[in-house]
Amino acid sequence: MFKRYNKTPKPAAEPIAVVPEAPAASPVEQLVPQAVAVKPNPAAKIRVAKTGGDGMTREQRRVKKLIDLRLEMHTKLLEDLNLGAIEQASEADLRREIAAICTDGLQEMGMVLNKQERELLFSEMYDEVTGLGPLEPLLKEDAVNDILINGPHQIFVERDGILSLSTVRFRDDKHLLRVIDKIVSAVGRRVDESNPYVDARLADGSRFNAMVSPIAVDGALVSIRKFKKEKLSIDKLVAFGAFNEEMAAYLQAAVSCRLNIIVSGGTGSGKTTTLNALSGFIDDDERIATIEDTAELQLQQTHLARMESRPPNVEGKGAVTQRDCLKNALRMRPDRIIVGETRGEEVIDMLQAMNTGHDGSMTTIHANSARDAISRLENMIAMTGVEMPLRAMRSQIASAVNLIVQVKRLQDGSRRMVSITEVAGMEGEVISLQEIFRYQINGTGKNGKIDGFFTATGLRSLYSDRFQQWGYDLPNSIYTVRQAAE
């Protein structure tokens, strides 16, 4: 692990071994293992002729029966189960009752299942009644990072940066809409024809977005960005190859010395994960105010004031924006302010907070490079309608922002911190930037993996004196340029 530069020594973290694992099939995929793996063979024609020419093998017909069975069993549960008593029942009692109803249903339908199939069926029916139905196995699978739903019959999942079509399905549009409504109602939000899109969060903190008819043409569109149960620390990100030890040591000094930091990147590049990791360097005795549209940050500090914006109600009233939260946060005596994502009029108050005594504040922004991040800040300020000369606007940005951390998801699905850039002030009418670290790409290696390495640019940090004053005397070796990967 990288060497920490602390004024008070801390015990070193244990080495973390990263062992890649093949993505495991979800329980639902196990229930219908041959749904997409059945291969035709010469004997199939003989069997088809004997069974009336339905064009299906015996195994394919069984898979179809299992799928139909789940639909019939769900209908039977809704008819026989006392839904009003679910909240009072214990998990064990509820599982026993569901198993009993399913067993009776199997006997009535004359369907015989082996032990594994029965247990998976009972588990799936339990998820349908108490959880999010077909989504539960995917949400429980650690290897899944994103779940993307295009209508009830097409669900894609991302594992290790690679998207693939899942065998999981919803019964129909109504089934999918019922699950969506269950999610959004739990956090006091709504989605219908008059309000056809919504942002929410699941119980585990995962990000949820949905769009329904009439905006969604071919069925409801849902995207779920899962959060890891275990927070990714700086040590783990270094072990995963997101950046190297020298960059980690520099970031520790930057956060501890209260530099204002913007984490920039595209969608799914790891901005929030990076922001969470950087927050681990903040002292526990500091008061932190976090402001988000949907609460996603997982800060571990004790003195934490979390705020979340609120959409308008049915009458179009009662909305509380991020800017409202930010203005109020300035009156709450925070040492640092962290905005989950700056994308609107709150940019003015964020920059002013960075300029007026809230050093060490952080936020994320959508941009493809450090220079683009500066341009995006300028555009957001212009869209607020505030009349400000261009030079004054850029001077405000240069004074407020100290550091821009650029993250990116590469072609092979890996996420890397591709650049750490310092804001060096104004040179005439232009904001001057100085890149300290970068990720150098050599090309594409075996299996489509990106071949590259992290290196310093050879430029010494503008904040070296500040680091020394705060007790973080970084060695010159971290600024050494590398010619190739170690």
NORKA-V439387 format. One record per backbone hydrogen bond with DSSP energy under -0.5 kcal/mol. CO is the residue of the C=O (numbers start at 1). NH is the residue of the N-H. If there is no record, write none. Layout:
{{CO & NH} {CO & NH}}
//
This chain:
{{4 & 6} {15 & 17} {16 & 18} {17 & 19} {18 & 20} {26 & 30} {27 & 31} {28 & 32} {30 & 33} {32 & 35} {34 & 38} {41 & 44} {42 & 45} {42 & 46} {43 & 47} {44 & 48} {45 & 49} {46 & 50} {47 & 51} {48 & 53} {49 & 52} {57 & 61} {58 & 62} {59 & 63} {60 & 64} {61 & 65} {62 & 66} {63 & 67} {64 & 68} {65 & 69} {66 & 70} {67 & 71} {68 & 72} {69 & 73} {70 & 74} {71 & 75} {72 & 76} {73 & 77} {74 & 78} {75 & 79} {76 & 80} {77 & 81} {81 & 83} {82 & 85} {83 & 86} {85 & 89} {90 & 94} {91 & 95} {92 & 96} {93 & 97} {94 & 98} {95 & 99} {96 & 100} {97 & 101} {98 & 102} {99 & 103} {100 & 104} {101 & 105} {102 & 106} {103 & 107} {104 & 108} {105 & 109} {106 & 110} {106 & 111} {111 & 113} {114 & 118} {115 & 119} {116 & 120} {117 & 121} {118 & 122} {119 & 123} {120 & 124} {121 & 125} {122 & 126} {123 & 127} {124 & 128} {125 & 129} {126 & 130} {127 & 131} {127 & 133} {132 & 135} {133 & 136} {134 & 138} {135 & 139} {136 & 140} {137 & 141} {140 & 142} {141 & 144} {143 & 160} {145 & 226} {146 & 158} {147 & 149} {147 & 224} {148 & 150} {148 & 156} {149 & 151} {149 & 222} {151 & 154} {152 & 170} {154 & 150} {155 & 166} {156 & 148} {157 & 159} {157 & 164} {158 & 145} {158 & 146} {159 & 162} {162 & 159} {164 & 157} {172 & 176} {173 & 177} {174 & 178} {175 & 179} {176 & 180} {177 & 181} {178 & 182} {179 & 183} {180 & 184} {181 & 185} {182 & 186} {183 & 187} {184 & 187} {184 & 189} {185 & 188} {195 & 192} {196 & 212} {198 & 210} {200 & 208} {202 & 205} {206 & 202} {207 & 225} {208 & 200} {209 & 223} {210 & 198} {211 & 221} {212 & 215} {212 & 216} {215 & 217} {216 & 219} {220 & 151} {221 & 211} {222 & 149} {223 & 209} {224 & 147} {224 & 226} {225 & 207} {229 & 231} {231 & 233} {233 & 237} {234 & 238} {235 & 239} {236 & 240} {237 & 241} {237 & 242} {237 & 243} {238 & 241} {242 & 417} {244 & 248} {245 & 249} {246 & 250} {247 & 251} {248 & 252} {249 & 253} {250 & 254} {251 & 255} {252 & 256} {253 & 257} {254 & 259} {255 & 258} {258 & 360} {260 & 402} {260 & 403} {261 & 363} {262 & 264} {262 & 405} {263 & 365} {264 & 407} {265 & 367} {266 & 269} {270 & 274} {271 & 275} {272 & 276} {273 & 277} {274 & 278} {275 & 279} {276 & 280} {277 & 280} {278 & 281} {279 & 282} {283 & 286} {284 & 303} {286 & 288} {287 & 335} {287 & 336} {288 & 290} {288 & 305} {289 & 338} {290 & 307} {291 & 340} {292 & 309} {302 & 304} {303 & 288} {304 & 306} {305 & 290} {307 & 292} {310 & 320} {313 & 316} {317 & 313} {320 & 310} {321 & 325} {322 & 326} {323 & 327} {324 & 328} {325 & 329} {326 & 330} {328 & 331} {329 & 332} {329 & 334} {336 & 289} {337 & 339} {337 & 362} {338 & 291} {338 & 340} {339 & 364} {341 & 343} {344 & 347} {345 & 348} {345 & 349} {346 & 350} {347 & 351} {348 & 352} {349 & 353} {350 & 354} {351 & 355} {352 & 356} {353 & 356} {353 & 358} {358 & 361} {361 & 261} {362 & 339} {363 & 263} {364 & 342} {365 & 265} {365 & 367} {369 & 373} {370 & 374} {371 & 375} {372 & 376} {373 & 377} {374 & 378} {375 & 379} {376 & 380} {377 & 381} {378 & 382} {379 & 383} {380 & 384} {381 & 384} {381 & 386} {382 & 385} {386 & 388} {389 & 393} {390 & 394} {391 & 395} {392 & 396} {393 & 397} {394 & 398} {395 & 399} {396 & 400} {397 & 401} {402 & 423} {403 & 262} {404 & 406} {404 & 421} {405 & 264} {405 & 407} {406 & 418} {406 & 419} {408 & 410} {408 & 416} {410 & 413} {414 & 410} {416 & 408} {416 & 418} {418 & 439} {419 & 406} {420 & 436} {420 & 437} {421 & 404} {422 & 424} {422 & 434} {425 & 432} {427 & 429} {427 & 430} {430 & 427} {432 & 424} {432 & 425} {434 & 422} {436 & 457} {437 & 420} {438 & 440} {438 & 455} {439 & 441} {440 & 442} {440 & 453} {443 & 451} {445 & 448} {446 & 449} {449 & 445} {450 & 452} {451 & 442} {451 & 443} {453 & 440} {455 & 438} {461 & 464} {463 & 467} {464 & 468} {465 & 469} {466 & 470} {467 & 472} {468 & 471} {471 & 473} {472 & 474} {475 & 478} {476 & 479} {477 & 480} {480 & 456}}
//
